[in-house]
Structures are given as structure tokens and as C-alpha cells.
């Protein structure tokens, strides 16, 4: 399967998505929707993390597809996505040179590794009052 997904509760409820070669954007979008549909309707909010470190070369159309991510796919999700391992040059070309991309509808945060991702997830939980 080109997209592995898992629900992790180490830092709140986090849906991790990891594309593995060979994959394409259609695989990713469908897999994200399928993973979101597995979530129960009620419960605490769920953050979404896309880990590209094992993804290999990004398929064509990366700029447009990455910009389209981050919209809530489920009532428990927010309009934001944490992306691990996107090359800084690509993030910069889509407007995320400072590690953030927002178009008013969604927020994408770009980090290099798991440590930085955990820090962002903790920050988000504190900002939204989800920390326990």
C-alpha cells in the first residue's frame, strides 16, 4: 500500500500518514480520506502529520498538491497539517520558506524531523487548549 496511516496518542491524538514508493498524489489524497473516515465522530481533536522522509522522489505537481493539503477531512480535524521532511527549497517555492504556509483556509507547518514535529504538536495543543 503506498500510504501507511496510524493513530498515535503520544502527543494528543495524531493521525500519521507516511507515503512509501511507489506512490502518486491520487494515492495520497485517497489514503488521507480513507484514514480520516476511520476516526470516530466524537472525541478529542485529531492533528494530521504527513511524513515525507520515506516517500522518495515527490511525484509531478508537488507545488499544487502540497498547497491543497491541510483542509480538515473529518469533523475532529482542524484546517492544518504538519509536514515532516519536505525539502526546504520546495517549501520555500510554495511560500513556506519560514516553515509555514497559510492561505487563510489552511495552515501547513514544515519541519525536518520528529523532534521538531513533537514541539509543534505540543505548541498546537497548548494554543488550542487541548493539553491535558
SVG drawing of the C-alpha trace seen along z (x, -y; Angstrom):
<svg xmlns="http://www.w3.org/2000/svg" viewBox="-20 -34 36 36">
<polyline fill="none" stroke="black" stroke-width="0.4" points="0.0,0.0 1.5,-3.4 0.2,-5.2 0.6,-3.9 -1.5,-5.5 -1.6,-5.2 -3.2,-7.0 -0.7,-7.9 -1.6,-9.2 1.8,-10.1 1.2,-13.8 -2.6,-14.0 -4.4,-12.3 -2.3,-12.4 -3.0,-10.7 0.4,-9.9 0.5,-9.4 3.6,-8.0 3.7,-7.6 6.1,-4.9 7.3,-4.4 5.8,-3.9 3.1,-6.4 1.3,-9.3 -0.8,-12.2 -4.0,-10.3 -2.8,-7.6 -2.1,-10.2 -5.4,-12.1 -7.4,-8.9 -5.4,-7.4 -5.8,-10.5 -9.6,-10.4 -9.8,-6.7 -7.7,-7.2 -9.9,-10.1 -13.1,-8.0 -11.7,-5.5 -11.9,-8.1 -14.9,-8.1 -17.2,-11.1 -16.9,-12.1 -13.8,-12.6 -10.9,-15.0 -9.5,-16.8 -7.1,-15.0 -4.0,-16.5 -2.6,-15.3 1.1,-14.7 2.4,-13.8 5.9,-12.3 7.7,-12.5 11.1,-11.2 10.5,-7.7 8.5,-9.0 11.3,-9.1 11.1,-11.5 7.9,-13.6 5.6,-13.0 5.0,-15.7 2.7,-18.5 4.1,-18.8 3.6,-22.5 -0.2,-22.4 -0.8,-19.2 1.1,-20.3 -0.8,-23.6 -4.1,-21.7 -3.4,-19.7 -4.3,-20.8 -8.1,-21.1 -9.9,-19.2 -11.1,-15.8 -13.2,-15.0 -15.2,-16.9 -12.5,-16.2 -9.7,-17.6 -8.5,-21.2 -7.5,-23.0 -3.8,-22.4 -1.2,-19.8 2.3,-19.2 4.7,-18.0 7.9,-16.3 10.8,-16.0 9.8,-18.3 12.9,-19.8 13.3,-23.4 13.7,-24.6 10.2,-23.2 8.7,-24.6 10.2,-28.0 8.8,-27.8 5.3,-27.4 5.6,-30.2 6.8,-28.3 10.4,-29.5 9.8,-30.3 8.4,-26.9 4.8,-28.0 2.3,-28.2 -1.2,-29.7 -3.7,-30.8 -6.4,-31.8 -8.1,-28.4 -5.4,-26.1 -2.0,-26.1 0.9,-23.9 3.9,-23.7 7.2,-22.2 9.7,-20.6 12.8,-18.4 12.4,-15.7 10.4,-14.0 11.8,-16.2 10.6,-19.4 7.3,-17.8 6.7,-16.9 7.4,-20.5 4.9,-21.8 2.2,-19.4 2.8,-20.4 2.6,-24.1 -0.7,-23.5 -2.2,-21.6 -1.3,-24.5 -2.6,-27.1 -6.0,-25.4 -6.5,-24.3 -6.3,-20.6 -3.4,-19.9 -4.2,-17.7"/>
</svg>
